[in-house]
Structure formats: structure tokens, C-alpha cells
Amino acid sequence: MKSGLRVLLCIGCVLFFALYLLEAHIQDICNQYRAGSFVWTWIDRHIPGSRPPPPPYIGIPGDKVIVMAKLEEEYTNWVEEELPDWQRAIYIVNPTAESRMNESILTTPMNKGHEAMAYLTYVIDHYDILPSTIAFLHAHRSGFFMAWHVDAPLHDNVIAMRNLQVPFVKQNGYVNLRCNWNPGCKTDSRVNSHVTEEIWYDLFEGTSTPPLNMSSSVEIEEPGKRYARKPTQIAAACCAQFACACGRKEDYLKIRQWLIDTDLTDAKSGRVMEYLWHVIFGANSVYCPDEQLCYCQVYGQCGEPDFSY
């Protein structure tokens, strides 16, 4: 009897511990996806009469541009239809031969580094006529699973861009379009294996990026080669959607050439870039502003969140 009781107690302890770990994991996922907010916003906007329909959104392209990479088959007309006050630069990364021959269609030198090749290509090719604000976005507009990283109601990039505080982007020079720290800014995310010392050196040696004041230690390998050592921690909120002003064209040329030449796969080289966009555009190696302050400055949500359509 005692033996059986011990077995039951052991099984109970194991089950309790498993449920505890599962609960923690579920809470983390819900936080990452903003699941509660997503569900309540969806209900609020789909119950007849709960909220008046949004007025037609009109406007002409201003001194700002949305840059994105897309597969040939992806639908991106939503940018022109829903955000008419933004210029558009949409690159096809896997163009057909016909698309490459069409001068009105933007394409990248190669399909590598995920969205990074398109981002860098736009800045390089338009450097002398860049708008004052550039927003780099993914091709998908919304969706709970597809666009979970979009930090706006219903994970909708249209809502995010309509609420983006452009004056703050110009003032700050760089903003991450995701304020939620999960993932990317939590303590366990700040040391990663993707950005090695070798990659850091290959990317930034000889450039003005990153600023030397980012590190307390400056290495001089030989005359003319001065750069900041790789910081111990590199962090920014996920996932390669941001807005900014730009730096030196030569730096972007060098970084794109690294992307072309590296032996890293498309996915791995894209992940490296995802961890370094904030550094490339002049932010400190750990760019993790307070979440509530971020929502206020980036999206104008300074009290109870109430994003407009």
C-alpha cells in the first residue's frame, strides 16, 4: 500500500511539474502573440454595431516610403489600397525572366538574406533621393500566425502604419516597429550565436557603423582599420520591421556585398541581419526601450491603447 502511495505521489508530482511548465510556456506564447488583445479586438470589430466602420482613407504619397520584399506570388496591393499616403518600393526577390525584363518591376540582385537584400538594394539605388522616412515591412499585411510580430491590433500592418508617429522617427533616427520585448529583448535573448566575432568584423570593419562609442574597447588591427569590438549583448525586438533615416551609402554597399558573398544560407544570413538592423542604422547594440514608452512614442498610444483603423 505504501509503495503504491509513493508511486501515486511521484506521478502526481511529475504531472504537477509538467502542467506548471506547460502553463509558463502557454503564458509566454500568449504574451508573444498578444493573444488576449487579438481576440478581444477581433470580437470588438466584428460584432455588428460595436464600432462604426472606418472612413475612407485618402491621401497622396508624401515624403516617406514603404520598402518590402515579396515573392512573385505574394499579394501586396494592400499597400497601395490602404496606405495611399506612402510611396512604395516593393521588390520581387524570385522574379521570372519576364519580370526581370520589365523595367517597372523592382527586383533584387539575388534572393538571399530574406528581406535584407531588398532593404539594402533600395537604400543603395535611391540613396541620393531618399525620402526623409523609410519604413521597412514584410509583405504580409496581417494574420494571427503569419504576422504575429506586427505590434498592432489584429497584427495588422495597415493599422501600425496609420498610427506611426513619423515626427518621432525623424527625431530618433531609428525605431523598431515592435515594442513588445518578447522575443528579442528578454535577458535570455541578448546573447546569441548568430552574430559571431568574425561576422561582426566582416560586416563593420572600415565602415562608420557601428559608432566607436558603442564599445569601451577599440581594436586597431593595422593602420586604417579601426572599429568597435562586438558587444557582449546585442538585442532588439523581433522581427526585421522598422523605420529610420539613413547613414553612409558606402556602408550599405559593403554590407550588401557581405550578404552576397557569405557562405551562410538565406535563412541564417537573414537572421544575422535581423539581429543587426538597429546597429546598422545607428542605434546602440541593445535597443530595447520601455514597452509603454515605445507605444507612446512610436504609435501615439500614451494612455489606454486605442489604435485607429
PEQUICOR-V45157 format. One record per backbone hydrogen bond with DSSP energy under -1.0 kcal/mol. NH is the residue of the N-H (numbers start at 0). CO is the residue of the C=O. If there is no record, write none. Layout:
# PEQUICOR-V45157
NH:CO, NH:CO
This chain:
# PEQUICOR-V45157
4:0, 5:1, 6:2, 7:3, 8:4, 9:5, 10:6, 11:7, 12:8, 13:9, 14:10, 15:11, 16:12, 17:13, 18:14, 19:15, 20:16, 21:17, 22:18, 23:19, 24:20, 25:21, 26:22, 27:23, 28:24, 29:25, 30:26, 31:27, 32:28, 34:29, 37:33, 38:34, 39:35, 40:36, 41:37, 42:38, 43:39, 44:40, 46:42, 49:46, 61:84, 63:61, 64:132, 65:86, 66:134, 67:88, 69:90, 73:70, 78:75, 80:76, 81:77, 82:78, 85:82, 86:63, 88:65, 90:67, 91:105, 92:69, 99:95, 100:96, 104:101, 107:91, 111:109, 115:112, 118:114, 119:115, 120:116, 121:117, 122:118, 123:119, 124:120, 125:121, 128:125, 133:243, 134:64, 135:241, 136:66, 142:153, 146:142, 149:146, 151:149, 154:151, 155:152, 156:140, 159:155, 160:156, 161:157, 162:158, 164:297, 165:163, 168:164, 169:165, 170:166, 171:167, 172:168, 174:242, 176:240, 184:180, 188:185, 189:186, 195:193, 199:195, 200:196, 201:197, 202:198, 203:199, 204:200, 206:203, 213:210, 214:211, 218:226, 224:221, 226:218, 228:216, 233:189, 234:284, 237:182, 241:135, 242:174, 243:133, 244:172, 251:247, 252:248, 253:249, 254:250, 255:251, 256:252, 257:253, 258:254, 259:255, 260:256, 261:257, 268:264, 269:265, 270:266, 271:267, 272:268, 273:269, 274:270, 275:272, 276:272, 279:275, 280:276, 281:278, 282:277, 286:234, 293:289, 294:290, 295:291, 296:292, 297:293, 298:294, 299:295, 300:294, 301:299
